[in-house]
């Protein structure tokens, strides 16, 4: 699994990344996100897939703090676990 970049900056309280997943014949891969700071949520276009792209969208609320944090995307298929950690500069939306 890989993502577009190792560093992202939110614009208008949002950032989008594409993760490319390949199960290599091990079945469906389940995706989950960890490391989200308070005020930031994550959504995946597909939480489970065998192979292909999945879009990860991070969205900040007005309560989010302007900071740079590591976010980890996990891919699990049976006993096989893979992760990718990338840096996100959180920028809350402007009022």
C-alpha positions in Angstrom: 0.0 0.0 0.0 1.2 3.5 -0.7 -0.2 7.1 -0.7 0.4 10.0 -3.0 2.8 11.8 -0.7 4.5 11.7 2.7 3.4 15.3 3.6 0.0 17.0 3.3 -1.4 20.4 4.2 -5.1 21.0 4.7 -6.8 23.7 2.6 -10.1 25.0 3.9 -10.0 22.4 6.6 -9.8 19.4 4.2 -7.2 17.3 2.5 -7.6 14.3 0.2 -5.2 11.5 -0.5 -5.3 8.4 -2.6 -4.1 5.1 -1.2 -3.3 2.3 -3.7 -3.9 -1.2 -2.3 -3.0 -4.6 -3.6 -3.8 -7.8 -1.6 -1.4 -10.0 -3.6 -4.0 -12.9 -3.4 -4.6 -12.6 0.4 -8.3 -11.6 0.0 -10.0 -8.4 1.1 -7.9 -5.7 2.7 -9.6 -3.7 5.5 -8.4 -0.1 5.9 -8.4 2.1 9.1 -6.9 5.4 10.2 -5.2 6.1 13.5 -3.5 9.2 15.0 -6.3 11.7 14.3 -6.0 14.7 16.6 -9.1 16.2 18.3 -11.3 18.0 15.8 -10.2 16.0 12.7 -12.2 13.1 11.2 -11.3 10.7 8.4 -13.5 9.0 5.8 -12.5 6.4 3.3 -14.2 5.8 -0.1 -13.9 2.1 0.6 -13.0 0.6 4.0 -12.5 -2.8 2.4 -11.2 -3.8 -1.0 -9.1 -6.4 -2.7 -7.0 -4.1 -4.9 -7.2 -0.6 -6.3 -7.4 2.9 -5.1 -9.2 4.2 -2.0 -9.6 7.9 -1.3 -8.9 9.1 2.2 -10.4 12.5 3.1 -9.4 14.2 6.4 -11.7 17.0 7.5 -11.0 19.5 10.4 -13.6 21.3 12.4 -13.3 24.8 13.8 -12.2 23.1 17.1 -9.1 21.6 15.5 -5.7 23.0 16.4 -3.3 24.3 13.8 -0.5 21.7 14.0 1.4 19.0 12.1 0.7 15.4 13.2 1.6 11.9 12.0 -1.4 10.0 10.7 -1.2 6.2 10.0 -3.3 4.3 7.5 -3.5 0.6 8.3 -4.2 -2.2 5.8 -5.1 -5.6 7.3 -5.8 -8.9 5.4 -6.0 -11.9 7.7 -2.8 -12.0 9.7 -1.0 -9.7 7.2 -0.7 -6.0 8.4 0.8 -3.1 6.5 0.8 0.5 7.4 1.9 3.8 6.0 2.5 6.9 8.1 2.4 10.4 6.7 2.5 13.9 8.0 -0.5 16.2 7.9 -0.5 19.9 8.6 -3.9 20.5 10.2 -5.5 23.8 9.3 -9.0 24.5 10.7 -11.5 26.0 8.2 -11.9 29.7 8.3 -15.1 31.1 9.6 
